[in-house]
């Protein structure tokens, strides 16, 4: 049965002036999407107030789902899973291609929704929508390449094969910094593998996930195949962890929360895919071209206002280039345009909430107290309480908080180094291992550091490295498993070995 798109009760939407720019208001959903129906929204339901972080104005009031809604979603996903996994891969691919086409057609509206609820500049939001769509397109094609493999028999009179089969119902928990792309990266992989999905978006950014559910319904996804339940995270995620019918859980968020989820899932032995915290070093050697090195560092540090797990948090510069780099980098950072995401040309938007601002302020105060020099920024902005000026700190000691913790804001910490061995040791002394950046003209050194740095992803002389074809993920306490590439689909499958007697 194809999911029904219902428009029963009025949507509890506020009159944010930017909503008039939406060409398709029906993308703005304010209820859970369960078993092909939009549910919740009665007067007795609690509401999530989605706030524009640039202005503090309400964008929408979304009905908060609860444990009952999660149970209904899991039941629907279980019921739908048998038929969904039985479809030929070509049929699942066709549904995913349809979803992709709807996302591309609605790209401008989806970008506007991202900016309104998350705050990032529209140019970045449009880039995120394209990124989100690319995962759906990629996994539509990958779904047709999941097959069996023959095994050379070691037993007389036996034929052997190994095949991949869908894991089953999977829970997806997505973050606020990439509310569209993180959902599609997980959901498209799971759906392509033949799994059904119960997704829980961040309460800061539920509108993007609900809009994507609306587009999946339009693409003809059967009822129960994709379910989205916003609401209080602790209750919803705990239920996903505890229910034995949920065979896997994919989470993007902090390492601290990832540990709690892993412990909660242990009794049910769930498959876990986790993309957790990052604390990326960016290492600039003295042989680097100064202008190019600054360009790379600006992009690696300040995209998404620094609210990115891939953001360069610690910038190490070889001493002969250090003074020139500090001056050029600080000057470039000071020229970045701070503004609301809807303002033309904005490069640094607001942070997501007051706690994010407080953490940035704490890291800056601590670094300066320990002897760091503030070369630019270092304060909030008259634009609003959630804005923080792009900040560059020089001579930051290794014991400063910002050198030990992920900042998740527009603050760059710079320090000099004197040798390759020294900087590799400093870069690796962390529980995190998601991404690292190296800038050098020496190709041998770049390759050598790609082996020596204990990170899941290494960028040499560039910023952009992610995309649907690559296995995204980290080592140590930055995650489990990989997302994207064929590995992202395989994470939602089980291996089944079959041995056939031929005598």
Secondary structure, DSSP 8 states (H G I E B T S, - for coil): -B------S---B---GGGGG-S-GGG---SEEETTEEE---TTS-EEEEE-TTT--EEEEEE-B-HHHHHHHHHHHHHHHHHHHHS-HHHHHHHHHHHHHHHHHTHHHHHHHHHHHH---HHHHHHHHHHHHHHHHHHHHHGGG--EEEE--SSTTEEEEEEEEE--EEEEE--STTTTHHHHHHHHHHHHHT-EEEEE--TTSHHHHHHHHHHHHHTT-BTTTEEE--B-HHHHHHHHHH-TTEEEEEEES-HHHHHHHHHHHGGGT-EEEEE----EEEEE-TTS-HHHHHHHHHHHHHGGGG-STTSEEEEEEEHHHHHHHHHHHHHHHHHS-B--TTSTT--B---SSHHHHHHHHHHHHHHHHTT-EEEE--SEETTEEEEE--EEEES--TTSGGGTS---SSEEEEEEE--HHHHHHHHH-SS--SEEEEE-S-HHHHHHHHHHS--SEEEES-S----TTS-B--SGGGEES-BSHHHHHHTTEEEEEEEEE--
